[in-house]
Amino acid sequence: MKKRHKQKLVILSIILFLMFNVPLLLLFNSSEHFWGFPIIYVYLFSVWFIGIAISFIVFKTTDE
């Protein structure tokens, strides 16, 4: 794996750590719903899915 791919994964890990940190999570802790789901669940699973997708793209470009 190239050094720039490792750097991208480290930056992604730091961003995900900050996105799952308590002060940011409390911003989405409300009683409102989005398509019948609480906002915090939508936020958690969308950030989780986006993190997985970005890491997949980084690993996919490493195979080249």
Distance bins in CASP14 RR format, pairs under 12 A and 6 or more apart:
PFRMAT RR
TARGET T0000
AUTHOR 0000-0000-0000
RMODE 2
METHOD distances of the structure
MODEL  1
1 7 0 0 0 0 0 1 0 0 0 0 0
1 8 0 0 0 0 0 1 0 0 0 0 0
1 9 0 0 0 0 1 0 0 0 0 0 0
1 10 0 0 0 0 0 1 0 0 0 0 0
1 58 0 0 0 0 1 0 0 0 0 0 0
1 59 0 0 0 0 1 0 0 0 0 0 0
1 61 0 0 0 0 0 1 0 0 0 0 0
1 62 1 0 1 0 0 0 0 0 0 0 0
1 63 0 0 0 0 1 0 0 0 0 0 0
1 64 0 0 0 0 0 1 0 0 0 0 0
2 8 0 0 0 0 1 0 0 0 0 0 0
2 9 0 0 0 0 0 1 0 0 0 0 0
2 58 0 0 0 0 0 1 0 0 0 0 0
2 59 0 0 0 0 0 1 0 0 0 0 0
2 61 0 0 0 0 1 0 0 0 0 0 0
2 62 1 0 0 1 0 0 0 0 0 0 0
2 63 0 0 0 0 0 1 0 0 0 0 0
2 64 0 0 0 0 1 0 0 0 0 0 0
3 9 0 0 0 0 0 1 0 0 0 0 0
3 10 0 0 0 0 0 1 0 0 0 0 0
3 62 0 0 0 0 0 1 0 0 0 0 0
4 10 0 0 0 0 0 1 0 0 0 0 0
4 11 0 0 0 0 0 1 0 0 0 0 0
4 58 0 0 0 0 1 0 0 0 0 0 0
4 61 0 0 0 0 1 0 0 0 0 0 0
4 62 0 0 0 0 1 0 0 0 0 0 0
5 11 0 0 0 0 0 1 0 0 0 0 0
5 12 0 0 0 0 0 1 0 0 0 0 0
5 54 0 0 0 0 0 1 0 0 0 0 0
5 55 0 0 0 0 0 1 0 0 0 0 0
5 57 0 0 0 0 0 1 0 0 0 0 0
5 58 1 0 1 0 0 0 0 0 0 0 0
5 59 1 0 0 1 0 0 0 0 0 0 0
5 60 0 0 0 0 0 1 0 0 0 0 0
5 61 1 0 0 1 0 0 0 0 0 0 0
5 62 1 0 1 0 0 0 0 0 0 0 0
5 63 0 0 0 0 0 1 0 0 0 0 0
5 64 0 0 0 0 0 1 0 0 0 0 0
6 12 0 0 0 0 0 1 0 0 0 0 0
6 13 0 0 0 0 0 1 0 0 0 0 0
6 55 0 0 0 0 0 1 0 0 0 0 0
6 58 0 0 0 0 1 0 0 0 0 0 0
6 59 0 0 0 0 0 1 0 0 0 0 0
6 62 0 0 0 0 1 0 0 0 0 0 0
7 13 0 0 0 0 0 1 0 0 0 0 0
7 14 0 0 0 0 0 1 0 0 0 0 0
7 58 0 0 0 0 1 0 0 0 0 0 0
8 14 0 0 0 0 0 1 0 0 0 0 0
8 15 0 0 0 0 0 1 0 0 0 0 0
8 51 0 0 0 0 0 1 0 0 0 0 0
8 54 0 0 0 0 1 0 0 0 0 0 0
8 55 0 0 0 0 1 0 0 0 0 0 0
8 57 0 0 0 0 1 0 0 0 0 0 0
8 58 1 0 1 0 0 0 0 0 0 0 0
8 59 0 0 0 0 0 1 0 0 0 0 0
8 61 0 0 0 0 1 0 0 0 0 0 0
8 62 0 0 0 0 1 0 0 0 0 0 0
9 15 0 0 0 0 0 1 0 0 0 0 0
9 16 0 0 0 0 0 1 0 0 0 0 0
9 51 0 0 0 0 0 1 0 0 0 0 0
9 54 0 0 0 0 1 0 0 0 0 0 0
9 55 1 0 0 1 0 0 0 0 0 0 0
9 56 0 0 0 0 0 1 0 0 0 0 0
9 57 0 0 0 0 0 1 0 0 0 0 0
9 58 1 0 1 0 0 0 0 0 0 0 0
9 59 0 0 0 0 1 0 0 0 0 0 0
9 61 0 0 0 0 0 1 0 0 0 0 0
9 62 0 0 0 0 1 0 0 0 0 0 0
10 16 0 0 0 0 0 1 0 0 0 0 0
10 17 0 0 0 0 0 1 0 0 0 0 0
10 55 0 0 0 0 0 1 0 0 0 0 0
10 58 0 0 0 0 0 1 0 0 0 0 0
11 17 0 0 0 0 0 1 0 0 0 0 0
11 18 0 0 0 0 0 1 0 0 0 0 0
11 51 0 0 0 0 0 1 0 0 0 0 0
11 54 0 0 0 0 1 0 0 0 0 0 0
11 55 0 0 0 0 0 1 0 0 0 0 0
11 58 0 0 0 0 1 0 0 0 0 0 0
12 18 0 0 0 0 0 1 0 0 0 0 0
12 19 0 0 0 0 0 1 0 0 0 0 0
12 47 0 0 0 0 0 1 0 0 0 0 0
12 50 0 0 0 0 1 0 0 0 0 0 0
12 51 1 0 0 1 0 0 0 0 0 0 0
12 52 0 0 0 0 0 1 0 0 0 0 0
12 53 0 0 0 0 0 1 0 0 0 0 0
12 54 1 0 1 0 0 0 0 0 0 0 0
12 55 1 0 0 1 0 0 0 0 0 0 0
12 56 0 0 0 0 0 1 0 0 0 0 0
12 57 0 0 0 0 0 1 0 0 0 0 0
12 58 1 0 0 1 0 0 0 0 0 0 0
12 59 0 0 0 0 0 1 0 0 0 0 0
13 19 0 0 0 0 0 1 0 0 0 0 0
13 20 0 0 0 0 0 1 0 0 0 0 0
13 51 0 0 0 0 1 0 0 0 0 0 0
13 54 0 0 0 0 0 1 0 0 0 0 0
13 55 0 0 0 0 1 0 0 0 0 0 0
13 58 0 0 0 0 0 1 0 0 0 0 0
14 20 0 0 0 0 0 1 0 0 0 0 0
14 21 0 0 0 0 0 1 0 0 0 0 0
15 21 0 0 0 0 0 1 0 0 0 0 0
15 24 0 0 0 0 0 1 0 0 0 0 0
15 47 0 0 0 0 1 0 0 0 0 0 0
15 50 0 0 0 0 1 0 0 0 0 0 0
15 51 0 0 0 0 1 0 0 0 0 0 0
15 54 0 0 0 0 1 0 0 0 0 0 0
15 55 0 0 0 0 0 1 0 0 0 0 0
16 24 0 0 0 0 0 1 0 0 0 0 0
16 44 0 0 0 0 0 1 0 0 0 0 0
16 47 1 0 0 1 0 0 0 0 0 0 0
16 48 0 0 0 0 1 0 0 0 0 0 0
16 49 0 0 0 0 0 1 0 0 0 0 0
16 50 0 0 0 0 1 0 0 0 0 0 0
16 51 1 0 0 1 0 0 0 0 0 0 0
16 52 0 0 0 0 1 0 0 0 0 0 0
16 53 0 0 0 0 0 1 0 0 0 0 0
16 54 0 0 0 0 1 0 0 0 0 0 0
16 55 0 0 0 0 1 0 0 0 0 0 0
17 24 0 0 0 0 0 1 0 0 0 0 0
17 47 0 0 0 0 0 1 0 0 0 0 0
17 51 0 0 0 0 0 1 0 0 0 0 0
18 24 1 0 0 1 0 0 0 0 0 0 0
18 25 0 0 0 0 0 1 0 0 0 0 0
18 47 0 0 0 0 0 1 0 0 0 0 0
19 25 0 0 0 0 1 0 0 0 0 0 0
19 27 0 0 0 0 0 1 0 0 0 0 0
19 28 0 0 0 0 0 1 0 0 0 0 0
19 43 0 0 0 0 1 0 0 0 0 0 0
19 44 0 0 0 0 1 0 0 0 0 0 0
19 46 0 0 0 0 0 1 0 0 0 0 0
19 47 1 0 1 0 0 0 0 0 0 0 0
19 48 0 0 0 0 1 0 0 0 0 0 0
19 50 0 0 0 0 1 0 0 0 0 0 0
19 51 0 0 0 0 1 0 0 0 0 0 0
19 54 0 0 0 0 0 1 0 0 0 0 0
20 26 0 0 0 0 0 1 0 0 0 0 0
20 28 0 0 0 0 0 1 0 0 0 0 0
20 40 0 0 0 0 0 1 0 0 0 0 0
20 43 0 0 0 0 1 0 0 0 0 0 0
20 44 1 0 0 1 0 0 0 0 0 0 0
20 45 0 0 0 0 0 1 0 0 0 0 0
20 47 1 0 0 1 0 0 0 0 0 0 0
20 48 0 0 0 0 1 0 0 0 0 0 0
20 51 0 0 0 0 0 1 0 0 0 0 0
21 27 0 0 0 0 0 1 0 0 0 0 0
21 47 0 0 0 0 0 1 0 0 0 0 0
22 28 0 0 0 0 0 1 0 0 0 0 0
22 29 0 0 0 0 1 0 0 0 0 0 0
22 40 0 0 0 0 0 1 0 0 0 0 0
23 29 0 0 0 0 0 1 0 0 0 0 0
24 40 0 0 0 0 0 1 0 0 0 0 0
24 43 0 0 0 0 1 0 0 0 0 0 0
24 44 0 0 0 0 0 1 0 0 0 0 0
24 47 0 0 0 0 1 0 0 0 0 0 0
25 39 0 0 0 0 0 1 0 0 0 0 0
25 40 1 0 0 1 0 0 0 0 0 0 0
25 41 0 0 0 0 0 1 0 0 0 0 0
25 43 1 0 0 1 0 0 0 0 0 0 0
25 44 1 0 0 1 0 0 0 0 0 0 0
25 47 0 0 0 0 1 0 0 0 0 0 0
26 39 0 0 0 0 0 1 0 0 0 0 0
26 40 0 0 0 0 1 0 0 0 0 0 0
26 43 0 0 0 0 0 1 0 0 0 0 0
27 39 0 0 0 0 1 0 0 0 0 0 0
27 40 0 0 0 0 1 0 0 0 0 0 0
27 43 0 0 0 0 1 0 0 0 0 0 0
28 34 0 0 0 0 0 1 0 0 0 0 0
28 37 0 0 0 0 0 1 0 0 0 0 0
28 38 0 0 0 0 1 0 0 0 0 0 0
28 39 1 0 1 0 0 0 0 0 0 0 0
28 40 1 0 1 0 0 0 0 0 0 0 0
28 41 0 0 0 0 1 0 0 0 0 0 0
28 42 0 0 0 0 1 0 0 0 0 0 0
28 43 1 0 1 0 0 0 0 0 0 0 0
28 44 0 0 0 0 1 0 0 0 0 0 0
28 45 0 0 0 0 0 1 0 0 0 0 0
28 46 0 0 0 0 0 1 0 0 0 0 0
28 47 0 0 0 0 1 0 0 0 0 0 0
29 38 0 0 0 0 1 0 0 0 0 0 0
29 39 1 0 0 1 0 0 0 0 0 0 0
29 40 1 0 1 0 0 0 0 0 0 0 0
29 41 0 0 0 0 0 1 0 0 0 0 0
29 42 0 0 0 0 0 1 0 0 0 0 0
29 43 0 0 0 0 1 0 0 0 0 0 0
29 44 0 0 0 0 0 1 0 0 0 0 0
30 38 1 0 0 1 0 0 0 0 0 0 0
30 39 1 0 1 0 0 0 0 0 0 0 0
30 40 1 0 0 1 0 0 0 0 0 0 0
30 41 0 0 0 0 0 1 0 0 0 0 0
30 42 0 0 0 0 0 1 0 0 0 0 0
30 43 0 0 0 0 0 1 0 0 0 0 0
31 38 1 0 0 1 0 0 0 0 0 0 0
31 39 0 0 0 0 1 0 0 0 0 0 0
31 40 0 0 0 0 0 1 0 0 0 0 0
32 38 1 0 0 1 0 0 0 0 0 0 0
32 39 1 0 1 0 0 0 0 0 0 0 0
32 40 0 0 0 0 1 0 0 0 0 0 0
32 41 0 0 0 0 0 1 0 0 0 0 0
32 42 0 0 0 0 0 1 0 0 0 0 0
32 43 0 0 0 0 0 1 0 0 0 0 0
33 39 1 0 0 1 0 0 0 0 0 0 0
33 40 0 0 0 0 0 1 0 0 0 0 0
33 41 0 0 0 0 1 0 0 0 0 0 0
33 42 0 0 0 0 1 0 0 0 0 0 0
34 40 0 0 0 0 0 1 0 0 0 0 0
34 41 0 0 0 0 1 0 0 0 0 0 0
34 42 1 0 1 0 0 0 0 0 0 0 0
34 43 0 0 0 0 1 0 0 0 0 0 0
34 45 0 0 0 0 0 1 0 0 0 0 0
34 46 0 0 0 0 1 0 0 0 0 0 0
35 41 0 0 0 0 0 1 0 0 0 0 0
35 42 1 0 0 1 0 0 0 0 0 0 0
35 46 0 0 0 0 0 1 0 0 0 0 0
36 42 0 0 0 0 1 0 0 0 0 0 0
37 43 0 0 0 0 1 0 0 0 0 0 0
37 44 0 0 0 0 0 1 0 0 0 0 0
37 45 0 0 0 0 1 0 0 0 0 0 0
37 46 0 0 0 0 0 1 0 0 0 0 0
38 44 0 0 0 0 1 0 0 0 0 0 0
38 45 0 0 0 0 0 1 0 0 0 0 0
39 45 0 0 0 0 0 1 0 0 0 0 0
39 46 0 0 0 0 0 1 0 0 0 0 0
40 46 0 0 0 0 0 1 0 0 0 0 0
40 47 0 0 0 0 0 1 0 0 0 0 0
41 47 0 0 0 0 0 1 0 0 0 0 0
41 48 0 0 0 0 0 1 0 0 0 0 0
42 48 0 0 0 0 0 1 0 0 0 0 0
42 49 0 0 0 0 0 1 0 0 0 0 0
43 49 0 0 0 0 0 1 0 0 0 0 0
43 50 0 0 0 0 0 1 0 0 0 0 0
44 50 0 0 0 0 0 1 0 0 0 0 0
44 51 0 0 0 0 0 1 0 0 0 0 0
45 51 0 0 0 0 0 1 0 0 0 0 0
45 52 0 0 0 0 0 1 0 0 0 0 0
46 52 0 0 0 0 0 1 0 0 0 0 0
46 53 0 0 0 0 0 1 0 0 0 0 0
47 53 0 0 0 0 0 1 0 0 0 0 0
47 54 0 0 0 0 0 1 0 0 0 0 0
48 54 0 0 0 0 0 1 0 0 0 0 0
48 55 0 0 0 0 0 1 0 0 0 0 0
49 55 0 0 0 0 0 1 0 0 0 0 0
49 56 0 0 0 0 0 1 0 0 0 0 0
50 56 0 0 0 0 0 1 0 0 0 0 0
50 57 0 0 0 0 0 1 0 0 0 0 0
51 57 0 0 0 0 1 0 0 0 0 0 0
51 58 0 0 0 0 1 0 0 0 0 0 0
51 59 0 0 0 0 0 1 0 0 0 0 0
52 58 0 0 0 0 0 1 0 0 0 0 0
52 59 0 0 0 0 0 1 0 0 0 0 0
53 59 0 0 0 0 0 1 0 0 0 0 0
53 60 0 0 0 0 0 1 0 0 0 0 0
54 60 0 0 0 0 0 1 0 0 0 0 0
54 61 0 0 0 0 0 1 0 0 0 0 0
55 61 0 0 0 0 0 1 0 0 0 0 0
55 62 0 0 0 0 0 1 0 0 0 0 0
56 62 0 0 0 0 0 1 0 0 0 0 0
56 63 0 0 0 0 0 1 0 0 0 0 0
57 63 0 0 0 0 0 1 0 0 0 0 0
57 64 0 0 0 0 0 1 0 0 0 0 0
58 64 0 0 0 0 0 1 0 0 0 0 0
END
